[in-house]
Amino acid sequence: MQLERFDRPKIPYLCNCIAYLRSTFGEHLDQRPVLELNTPFSTERLSGKQDDIDYTPWSRSAQGPEESKEGSKMTNQPEHPTLLIPGPIECHDEVLQAMSHYGESHVGAPFVSIFGEALSMLRNLFLTSDPSSQPFIVSGSGTLGWDLVAANLAERGDEVLVLHSGYFGDSFADCFETYGVSATQLKAPIGDRPQLPDVEKALKDKTYKLLTVTHVDTSTGVLSEIKALSELVHRVSPDTLVVVDGVCSVGSEEIRFDEWGIDVVLTASQKGIGCPAGLCIMMCSGRAMESFKNRKQPPASYFASFKNWLPIMQNYEAMKPSYFATPSPQLIRALHTALTQILSRPLSDRFAAHQKTSQRIKSVVTSLGLKQLASKPENQANGMTAIYLPEGVKAPELLPNLLKKGVIFAGGLHKEIAPKYFRIGHMGVSVTDPKRGDIDKALETLKSGLVEVGYKP
């Protein structure tokens, strides 16, 4: 008789809710942990066999951003200035829609599937098929990647070689020093990168536990050559781990993790991957993970410790939820959507599109009589361009004027020359979906904006 107080159409909904609660929590008391966690408060949960929410597994054939229907509105986002800085970048509508997903349990079966697939998709993004490679997705910015490397792959007193091509070489070195690791920087002039003969000499002069290189330094737009560098390290100092800071390169520059013999690539969600900021993403080689396991001292961090995160990542990729620190379900879903879009087409096509757009922008920059920080073509990144301001033009005059026209560029970041240049980001959906017109708008706005502040090409 009590059920008569409810509308009958609600009864199936209540049954589904009860089934969901049972599938999520019913087996917690008698489950066996898959991997031991390094915290007294750890609980590892196995999800039920059935979900009450329909779930479609990831498929490489999923629609990418380039496949919008002809004649349809290109974006459902509110009107806003086009964001063309070297990250964060514009996001696809479907990525932002994933960010608006309703609240859900981070140990529920639907979310576990999403998280597990996102980890597996990272293997495809980084081009690694080695089962000993280990992906990580941890809440935080790309800067957290430095801590993960310094805390887990180096120990107090170790020597590391940091290749410096801009602001972020200094910062990575500072991070190492915080952990008691001695960081030697091999610095190049602004707009250039350390040359291989100099790297070889440094490796022969001293034994280094790690060598780090910023693939694209966001402050200068300098691109480092990873393949030849890794080959050099393996030849001259084979025990040295190769660590790539790919925060401003993953998703817009080619990275072949296995083929190039890379040990670590760290990145973030908000640049070439095209997801909102908030996730630190990392891929580690089996060699790097063995180095971690052979540490003499425990990691000098709690939140950034592989001892805490490794079991979590392994269990989630095996579709078995675990708990150490609560992830953001919405960010993970947005990342899953972004990765699905990226992998819906060959990565070679994506890299070619970024290269083509980069060449177009740099050609226009040259035609306007402007100079890049990275003057050599081989040093120029495909996902951003750093440009010296013309004589007599100041960033506080130019950039606000461009904003009024609906385009956001970034000012200078390198502490030695920050007021003298500005930066354009060209990566992600602004490149892969030309129908949006972001790049056309940017170039036309730059041309007219320079004229309006008194510059005559």
N, C-alpha and C positions, 0 to 999 in steps of 0.2 A: 504493500500500500504506500510505503514511503516514496517509491519511485514515481508515483503519480504527481509529486510536486515538481518534477522536472519535465521539461519538454522532451518528448520521446526522441526527436532527432539528435539530442545531446548524448543519448546513451552510448552510441558507438564511439563518440569522442572520448567519453569517460573510460571506456574499455581500452581504447588505444593508450590513454594516459597511464592506466594501471599497467598495461603491458610494457610500456616504455620504462616505467619505474622498476619493474621487475627485471627487465633486461639490463638496466644500468647498475642496479644496486643489489640484486638478488643473490649474486654469487660472490659477494665480497668477503663473506665471513669464512668461507672454506676454500678460497683459491690459493694456489701455490705460486709464489713469485717466480718470474722467469729469470730475472737477473737481480742480484743483490744491489741495493742502493746505499749510497754513502751518507745516510741521514737516519736518525732514530725515528723520524716522523714519516718515513716513506711508506706508501701503500701502493701496490701495483694491482691494477684491476683488469679483469678480462671482460670484454663486452659480450652481450648475449648473441645468439646466433642470428636473430632476426631484428630488424629495425622497424620502428613504427612509422618512420619517415621515408618516403620514397627516395632512393639514392641512385644516381647514375654514375658508374665508374668513369674515370678519366679515359678519354680516347684521343689518339693523335689526330683524328679527323674532326675534332670539335672545331666550331666556327671561330676563326680568328678575326681580328679587327678589320682586316682588309676586305671582309666578305659582307659588308653592309649592303642591304637591298638598295637597288638603284632608285633614286627619288625619295628615299626616306630621310628624315632629319638626321644629320650626322652625329648629333649628340643631344642627350636629354638633360645635360647639366645646365644650371643657371648661367646666364651671361657673366663672363668674367674675363679679365685680361689673360692672354695666352702666356702660359708659364714656360719660358725657354731659358732656364738657368741650368747649370750642370747638376741638377738634383736638389730638391724633389722636382719631378717632371709631371706633365699632364698624364692623367690616368684614363683608361678606357671606361666607358659607361658601365660595362659588366663588372669591372673590377670595383668600382665605387658601389655598385649595387650589392656586391658580395660584402662590402664593409657595413651595409645596413642590415645584415642578417640578424634575426632576433637572437636574444640571449639563449645560450645552450650550455649543457654540461661539457666541460673539457675532458671528461672521461666517458661520455656517452658514445655509443657505437657510431652515429652519423659523423660526429666530429673526428673520431679516431680514424675513420676511413679517409677523410679529407687530409688530415695531418700526415698519415702514413703515405698517401699518394704524393703529397707535396715533397716529402723527403726523397721518394723514389724518382720523381721527376727531376730533382736536382742532379741526379746521376746523368740523365740525358742532357741537361743543360751544360754541364761541365765536360761532357763527353768522356765519362769514365764507366767502364764495364767491369772493372776490377772489384770483386766482391769484398776485398779488404778495405776499399775506400769507404770513408765514413762521412755522411752528411750531417750537418747540425743546423737547426733553426732555433734561435734563442731570442727572446724579447730584448730589444735594445737597439742602439744605432750601430753603424758600421764600426765606430770607435771601440765597441765592445770586442770586436774581432781582434784588435791589438792586445787587449787584456787576455783573451783566450789563448793567443799564441804565447805571450810572455809568461803567463801563469802556468801553462801546461807543457810547453815544448822547450823551455829554457829554465835553468836553475840559477840561483844566486852564484855569482862568480863566473858564469859562462860568458863567452865572447860571441857577439853577433855582429855581422856586417850589414849596415843599412845603406842601400843605394839611394842617393838623394837627388831627386829631380824637381823639388819644390817644397812647399810648406809641409806636406804630410810626411816627408822623410824625417824632418825635425820632430814631429809629433810622435811618430812611431818610436824613435830613439828615446824620447822622454819617457814613453810608456815602459820600455825595457829597463831604464835606469830606476824607475819606481820599484821594480821587482828585484833590484840588486844585480841586474844583468849589465855587463859592460858593452855599450853600443858604440861601434866605430862607424862614422859616416864617411862614405866616399861621395863627395859633392861634385856636381857639375855646374857650370855657369847657368844662369837663368835662361830658360828656353832650350836647354840641352839635357842630355842624359849621360851618366857615366859610361865611358867607352870600355869595350871588352878587354883590351890589353891592360887597362888600369885595374879592372876587376880581377883579371888573372894574377897580376902582380900582388894585389892585396891578399888573395887567397893563398898564394905561395909564401907570403911573409908571416902569416899567422894562421892557426887553426880556429875556425869559427863553427859554432854549433848550428847557427842559422845564417842564411843570407836572405834579406828581405828586399823586395823591389816593388815600387808603386807602378802598377801597369799604366794607369793614366793619372797623373797628378792633377787634381781638380783646380789647383791654384795656378797652374801654368799651361795646362792642355798638352803637356809633353807625354808622348807614348813611348813606353819602353819595349824593347824587343825581347820577348820571353823565351821563345824557342831556342835561339842561339845562346842566350844567357844560361838557361838550364843545362844545355849540352856542355857548356864550359865548366859549370860547377861540378857536374858529374864526372868530368874528365880530370879536373885539377884537384878537387876536394870532394871525393865521392861520399864522404860521411856527413857533409854539410846539407842540411835540409833547405829546400828552395821554397820560400814563402812569398806569395804574390798578394799584394793589397789590390784587390780588384773592385773596390767600392765604386769607382767611376768607369769601369770597363766591362764588367759582366753584363751581357745582354746587348752590347754594342760592338765589342771587339772579340775577335776569334780567340778562344782558349781551348786547347786540347790537353786536358789534364793527364790522361794516361800517356799519350803519344809524346808529349814534351817532358815527361818525367817530373811533373810538379808535385810538391808535397803538401802544400796548403794554398788554397785560394779563399780569401775572406772578402765578403761583400755585404751590401745592405739592400733593402727592398725598394728604396725610393728612387733609384736612378734608372739604369738601363732595363731593369726588370719591370718597371712600370707599376709599382705597387705603392701605397702610402708608406711613409716612414714608420719605423718601429720594430723592424726585424733585422737581426744580425744573422747572416747566412754564411756557412763555411763548408768547404769540402777538404777532408784530410786524407792523405794516402795511408796505405797500410804501414809504410815505413815510418810515417809520422806517429801513427798510433802505437807502434812498437817502441818508439823513442819515449813516448809518454809513459808506457807501462814499465819502462826500465829506469824511471826516475829514482834518484837516491833520496829525495825529500818530497813530501806531499806538496801539491800545488799551493802557492801562497795566496790563494783566493778561495772564497766559499762559493759565491754566485757564479764565478767564471771557471769553476773546476770541472774538468772532464770526468772526474770521479763521480760527480753528481749528474752530469748531463749525458754521458755516454749510454748508460742503461735506459734512460728515457728515450733517446733517439732510436736505439736498437729496438726497443719494444714497440714504439709507435709505428715504425716502418714495418714491423711484423703484425700490425693491426692489434696490438695488445697495449692498452693505455697504461700509463704510469704517472706518477706524480712526484715532482720535486719543487717546481715553482709554476704557478698558473700561467699558461700561455693566453694570448688573445685569440679567441675563436674567430672573431671578425677579421683580424689581420691574416690569420692563417688561411681563411677562406678566400680572401682577396689575393693572397699569394698563389693559391691553388689555381684561381681563375687566370691570373697573369701568366703563370707557367703553362697552363693549358693553351692559351693563345699563342705564346711563343713557340711551343713545340708542335703546333698544328701545321707548321710549314718547316721546310728544311732550314736548319740554322745557317747554312751557307747563303741562302737567300736573304736572311735577316742581316747578316754581316755585309753583304753586297749592297743592300739598300742603305745602310748607314754610311758605307764608304762613298756611295754615289752622292748622297745628300751632303756629306762633309766636303767633298770636292767642289760641289756647286757653291756652297757657302764661302769656302776659301777663295774660290775664283772671283766671287763678287767682292769680297773683302780686298783682294788685290786690285781689282778694277777701280775701286774707290780710292786707291792710293794709300791704303792702310797696311800696317805691318803686324804680323803675328809674333807672339812671344817665341813660339817654336818655329823658327825660320826655315829649318830643314824639313823637306817633305816627309822624310822617314821618321821624324820626331813628332808628327802631327796626329793627334787623336782623331778618331772618326765620330765620337759622340759629343765633342765640344770644341770650341775654338776660343782662344784667348787673344785679344786684339789690343794693341797699343792705341791709346787715344790720339787723335791728330793734335798737332801743335796748337795751343790756344784753346782747346776744348777740354772741359772738365766733366768728370762723371756726374757730379751733382747738377750739371746743366743738361746733359744728354739723357741720362736714364729716367728722370721724372718726366721728361718730355715724351719719351717713348712709352712710358706707362699711360700717359693721357691718350695715346693712340691705341692702347690696348695690347701692348707687348711688354713683358717683363724680362729684361736681361740682368745679369749679375755684375756687380762691381768687382774690382780687383781684390785679391786675397793674400797674395804673397807680401809679407811684411816689408820687404825692401822696396817694392815698387807699386804698392796697392793703389795709390791715387792715379797712376799713369795708364791704367788699362781697364778693360771690361771683358766680360765673358758671355758667350752664347752657348747654351746647351741644345743639342739636337740629337735626341735619342728617344727610343720608345715609340709610342703611338703617333707622335708628331712626325715621325719618319716613316713608319710602316703603313700609315693610313694617309696617303697624300690628299685624299678627298677632303680632309679637314682644312687644308690650306694653311696650316700653321707656318710652314717654312716660307711660303710665298709672302704671307703677311709680315713675317719677321724681316725679310730682306727689303721689302718695300718701305716698311716703317723705319728701318735703319737708314736707308737712303734719304728719305724726306726729313727724318729727325736730325741728321747731320747738317743738312742744308739750313734748317731752321735755327740751329745754334751757331751759324756763321761759317761752317766749313764748306769749302769749294773744292771738290775733287779735281 
